[in-house]
Amino acid sequence: MDFFKYIHAVGTGEKGNRDLTLQEAKDMMEQVLKQEVYPEQVAAFLLGWRLKPETTDEFRGVVEACDGFVKKTPVANSLELGYPFDGKVNNPFMFPLIAKVLQDADLELVVVGDDLTPAKSGITLKEVATHIELSRNAHYFDRADFFKEMHDLTQLRMRLGLRTGLNTIEKLTHVASSEFAITGVFHKPFVKKYVEVFSHRYKQFGLIQGNEGTPELFSKGRLWVVNGADVEEFIIDPAYYGINYTKSWDKITLEESLEQTNNPSDEFLKLARLNAAVYLFVSQKAKTIEEAYEKLNG
């Protein structure tokens, strides 16, 4: 099918633009992943698509296309953590420490990493996962291994230098066929989009106002838990649990990030336990976050 019609749909201005159907979005993404179109055409579409902007049906079509390329390795009893691929700038990754906290809690954690994508130049999950010893219940998957077609778009995206619709849909790959998942979200309007695109893939699905768009809570924020058609909102405040961690506003290095994870302060460890409690709650291992936190501190 002619790819130009997709560029025309998103790149002709407010009066000429139109939304793609789910099937069109799936076809568009399949052509991109198979490299059946020129890189310039891909960049033109991604930029126009972002400005249009994207619809839920378009996102779902792109996700369905991606599903046809992902090589899955099922991990039983697992929670998929959806991280952005543009890295973290000011604070360390907490997931290795959270995994250690959960080693005896009967829950496997699944994370995915790759080379840096736009828009911020942070420390990537891949850099952390490949420079630290992960506990037995932490499963790292490199996208270059199980979804090379998406990995191969990285250089083009870096040249474009901007966030695109791919940033939204790529965080949850379902590579491990996990029953549960949680991902970070910046703004509340995106909660509805994520619910409509991803929640049907999981037994229970969570979204959290995490640090730098990650599923890691560093300060007071909201958690949304999706179970079927129900979306329940919770306010989580570390201070309620007696945690007085102060997040950083300054850029840190990979070495500093690893040091804080390998040798955590008492407050950082408490914060990891709170995040672990959230994961247990989303994975239906505890009836409440408070109950889970008490067990982890017992």
Secondary structure, DSSP 8 states (H G I E B T S, - for coil): --THHHHHHHHS-TTT-----HHHHHHHHHHHHTT-S-HHHHHHHHHHHHHS---HHHHHHHHHHHHTT------TTEEEEE--SS-BSSS---HHHHHHHTTTTT-EEEEEE-S--SS---B-HHHHHTSS---TTEEEEEHHHH-HHHHTTHHHHHHH-S--HHHHHTT---TT--SEEEEE-SSTHHHHHHHHHHGGGSSEEEEE--GGGSS---SSEEEEEEETTEEEEEEE-GGGGT-------S---HHHHHHHHHS--HHHHHHHHHHHHHHHHHTTSSSSHHHHHHHHT-
